[in-house]
Amino acid sequence: MKKTGFWRLIVVVLIVCLPLSLFAGCGSGGAGGPGGEGDAAGPAPVPDGLQSEDAEPGSGPSSNDDAPAGGPSGNGDAPAGDDNGSALAGEDNAGKTLIVYFSHTGNTERVAKQIHEAVGGDMFQIMTDNVYPEDYDACVEQAKQEKKDGFRPVLKGGVENMDQYDVVFIGYPIWISTMPMALFTFLETYDMSGKTVIPFCTYGGSRFGDSIKDIKKLCPDSDILDGLAIKRDGGDSLAADVEKWLRKIGLVEAN
Ligand SMILES: Cc1cc2nc3c(=O)[nH]c(=O)nc-3n(C[C@H](O)[C@H](O)[C@H](O)COP(=O)(O)O)c2cc1C
C-alpha cells in the first residue's frame, strides 16, 4: 500500500505540474513576444529620419522623443520650400526681363505694355524731376535746348538691382531725331554690359533717327538686337506688329 500510495502521489504531482510547467514556458515566451513587437513598433518610426543619429540602444523612448523633433525638422524644411516658392515667384519669367520706357504722351507706353503682355517681366517707367510742357511746340523747344546743351535730366526713382536682368527693352519717343535726354541719363547710370538690350521707339516721321547709334555708344558691351519703330500709337495692328517682331528676334517662340 505504501508503494501504491507513492506512485499515486507521483501521478498526481505529474498531472498538476506538467500543465503548470507548460504554461510557465509559454508565459516566458509570451513576455518576449510583446516585447519584440514593442521593439519592432518602437524603432519603426525611428529608422526613417533618426536611425543614423539614434541607432544606439535605448533609442526606444528617446527615439519617440526624437521623432517629433524629426517632424519639425521636416516641417522646418517647409519654409525653405516657401523660399523656393518666392524665389520662383521672383524669377517668374520675370526676374530676367526688364522693360524700361519713357513716354510723354502715352504712345510709347502703349507699346511697352504690349511687349509686357507678350513676354512678361518687370516694367520701369523713366520719369524726370523736370517737367515737359504739354504744348507740343514748347516741348520741342525745351527738348531742342536740352539736346544742344547735352543736358542730363535727373531721374525719379531707379531700377532696383539691375544685375538680375539679362534682357532689357529700352523704349522711347523720338525727340529731335534721337532719344529724349532722360534716356542718356538712364543708360549712363546703369551698367548694361553683358546684357541683351532691345530698343523700341515711337515716332512722328523719322523712325529711329540717330537713336540706335547713340544706344550703341552708351552700351558698348551689350548685345543690341534689332529694334522696333512704331509710328505714333501703332493703331490697330500694334499687337500683331509687336508679336511679329518678338518672333523675329527670338523673344517669342515661333508657332
Ligand atoms: C519734343 C518732341 C520732339 C519730337 N521729335 C521728333 C522727331 O525728331 N522725329 C519724329 O519722327 N518724331 C518726333 N516727335 C514725335 C514723337 O516722337 C511721337 O509723337 C511719339 O510717338 C511720342 O511718343 P510718346 O507719346 O510716348 O511721348 C517729337 C515729339 C516731341 C514732343
The ligand as an SDF file (V2000), in Angstrom:
LIG
                    3D

 31 33  0  0  0  0  0  0  0  0999 V2000
    9.6730  117.2360  -78.1420 C   0  0  0  0  0  0  0  0  0  0  0  0
    9.2860  116.3530  -79.2860 C   0  0  0  0  0  0  0  0  0  0  0  0
   10.1920  116.1130  -80.2960 C   0  0  0  0  0  0  0  0  0  0  0  0
    9.8610  115.2440  -81.3440 C   0  0  0  0  0  0  0  0  0  0  0  0
   10.7920  114.9990  -82.3170 N   0  0  0  0  0  0  0  0  0  0  0  0
   10.5080  114.0960  -83.2910 C   0  0  0  0  0  0  0  0  0  0  0  0
   11.4730  113.8000  -84.3000 C   0  0  0  0  0  0  0  0  0  0  0  0
   12.5790  114.3560  -84.3460 O   0  0  0  0  0  0  0  0  0  0  0  0
   11.1460  112.8710  -85.2270 N   0  0  0  0  0  0  0  0  0  0  0  0
    9.9420  112.2490  -85.2350 C   0  0  0  0  0  0  0  0  0  0  0  0
    9.7080  111.4000  -86.0980 O   0  0  0  0  0  0  0  0  0  0  0  0
    9.0150  112.4990  -84.2700 N   0  0  0  0  0  0  0  0  0  0  0  0
    9.2650  113.4150  -83.3190 C   0  0  0  0  0  0  0  0  0  0  0  0
    8.3370  113.6750  -82.3430 N   0  0  0  0  0  0  0  0  0  0  0  0
    7.0640  112.9140  -82.3500 C   0  0  0  0  0  0  0  0  0  0  0  0
    7.1140  111.8090  -81.3130 C   0  0  0  0  0  0  0  0  0  0  0  0
    8.2460  111.0130  -81.4880 O   0  0  0  0  0  0  0  0  0  0  0  0
    5.8770  110.9340  -81.3850 C   0  0  0  0  0  0  0  0  0  0  0  0
    4.7280  111.6870  -81.2870 O   0  0  0  0  0  0  0  0  0  0  0  0
    5.8990  109.8520  -80.3190 C   0  0  0  0  0  0  0  0  0  0  0  0
    5.0040  108.8310  -80.6740 O   0  0  0  0  0  0  0  0  0  0  0  0
    5.5080  110.3610  -78.9300 C   0  0  0  0  0  0  0  0  0  0  0  0
    5.6260  109.3010  -78.0070 O   0  0  0  0  0  0  0  0  0  0  0  0
    5.0160  109.3660  -76.5250 P   0  0  0  0  0  0  0  0  0  0  0  0
    3.5130  109.5020  -76.6810 O   0  0  0  0  0  0  0  0  0  0  0  0
    5.3800  108.0710  -75.9080 O   0  0  0  0  0  0  0  0  0  0  0  0
    5.5990  110.5370  -75.8450 O   0  0  0  0  0  0  0  0  0  0  0  0
    8.6210  114.5900  -81.3470 C   0  0  0  0  0  0  0  0  0  0  0  0
    7.7070  114.8650  -80.3280 C   0  0  0  0  0  0  0  0  0  0  0  0
    8.0420  115.7380  -79.3160 C   0  0  0  0  0  0  0  0  0  0  0  0
    7.0570  116.0140  -78.2210 C   0  0  0  0  0  0  0  0  0  0  0  0
  1  2  1  0
  2  3  1  0
  2 30  2  0
  3  4  2  0
  4  5  1  0
  4 28  1  0
  5  6  2  0
  6  7  1  0
  6 13  1  0
  7  8  2  0
  7  9  1  0
  9 10  1  0
 10 11  2  0
 10 12  1  0
 12 13  2  0
 13 14  1  0
 14 15  1  0
 14 28  1  0
 15 16  1  0
 16 17  1  0
 16 18  1  0
 18 19  1  0
 18 20  1  0
 20 21  1  0
 20 22  1  0
 22 23  1  0
 23 24  1  0
 24 25  2  0
 24 26  1  0
 24 27  1  0
 28 29  2  0
 29 30  1  0
 30 31  1  0
M  END
$$$$
